């Protein structure tokens, strides 16, 4: 068989495999229309995604319709109707990606997530905010998931307990977290994530219970980040930096991209940093005076 025919056969087989692995974009079942459901692409995942809202608990008919679609990535916004029982039901699907915003779960829900052997990507935005039944300690139950590689955890009323548990997820390649209640700016739990290639860190929230706020992203954080030798991409948000602090990142052997989003640092220091890190792409733009005032207010 000629090389040309071999290539054609390979491309045909590849297309067949991809077609079999991914369901075609299809019409939304009528029963899912009240959820404002749509099927297609989504910024959080590659491939076909089912996206819907769940402000109320899903009905049995809606669950069956979701199960019948065969879609492996689900994004749920306004997810107040998603509780532990709903997570248990969704865990029966062969999902590789699950993103939620505002789920009302307890730590017990992680028992069900821990059974999802195909799970690769998990995102929790604003999970069970202010509820004592959700501490995030259940993250530790996910440490044996073989495919799990990407976690986003943001906008939460939990703190150190959740981060300590996340520190056990040593299989993670990508981790993003911001607007938490953790109080230790050293972020020492990150040192256990020795396979991290991509990290996004934003600062903690003001205390929702009225207590004084302790920023979780400060100069002290950079000493920890400088020890994460596997990092290729680093995204820092909502902090102040100077060159003597940020130049610590020069010891990272694999760093390729650095993004400073909403970071108050002088143009002169960024210029020095670019000279110090010639092989690193640095994404930064100067803050406006209004942006600087907002950051100052946020960091109080």
C-alpha positions, 0 to 999 in steps of 0.5 A, a space after each residue: 500500500 502506498 504512503 498516500 493510501 496509508 495516510 488516507 486510511 489513517 485519516 478515515 479511521 481517525 474521523 470514524 473514531 472521533 465521530 463515534 466518541 462525540 455525539 453530533 450536535 442535536 436539538 434540545 429535548 422539549 422537556 429541557 427547554 424550560 431550563 434554557 438548555 442548549 447543546 454546542 460548544 462552551 468556553 470551559 470545555 472542548 467538544 460538545 457540551 450540554 449547558 442549562 440552568 437549574 434554579 429548581 430541582 430537575 424532574 425525573 423526565 428532565 434527568 432521563 432526557 439528559 441521560 439520553 443525550 450521551 453528552 460527556 460534558 455538562 455546564 450548569 448555571 444558576 444551579 440552586 436546584 442541584 443538591 447532593 441527590 442531583 450530583 448522585 444522579 449525574 455521577 451515573 453518567 460517563 462524564 468527563 467534564 462538569 461545571 456548576 455555578 451555585 450548587 447547594 451541596 454538602 461535603 457528602 456530595 464528594 462521595 458521588 463525585 469520587 465514583 466518576 472514573 472518567 472525570 477529567 475537568 471539574 469546576 465549582 463556582 460559588 458552591 453552597 456559599 455560607 452553608 456550614 455543611 460545605 467545607 470542601 474537605 470532601 475534595 480529598 475523596 477525589 485523589 484516586 480518580 485516574 483521569 482527573 486533571 483540571 479543577 477550578 474552585 472560586 467564589 466560596 465561603 470555605 478556606 483552609 480546610 478545602 485547600 488542605 484537601 485539594 493539596 491531596 489531588 496530586 494528579 492535577 495538571 491545572 488548578 484555578 482558585 480565587 475569591 475564597 476565605 483562606 487566610 494563609 498567603 503562603 499557600 503551602 498546600 500547592 507544594 504537594 501538587 507536583 504535577 501542576 503545569 498551569 496555575 491561576 491564583 486570585 486573592 481572597 474575598 472579604 470575610 462574609 461573616 463580618 470578620 477582618 479579611 486576610 489576603 491570601 495572595 501577597 509577597 509571601 505567596 511568591 516564595 511558594 510559587 518559586 518552588 513549583 518547578 513543573 509550572 508552565 503557565 502562571 496567572 496572578 490576579 488582584 495583588 500588588 507586586 514589585 520586581 524584587 518579589 516577582 523576580 523569584 519566578 526566574 528559577 522556574 525552569 519550565 515557565 513559558 507564560 505569565 499573566 498579570 491580571 489586575 495586578 498593580 506593578 510599575 511598567 519599569 518593573 515589568 520591563 526588568 522582569 521581561 529582561 530577567 525572563 526572556 523566554 517567558 511570554 508576559 501578558 500585562 497592561 498598566 492599570 487605570 487610576 480607576 482600576 487602581 482605586 478598585 483594587 485598593 478598595 478590594 484589598 482592604 
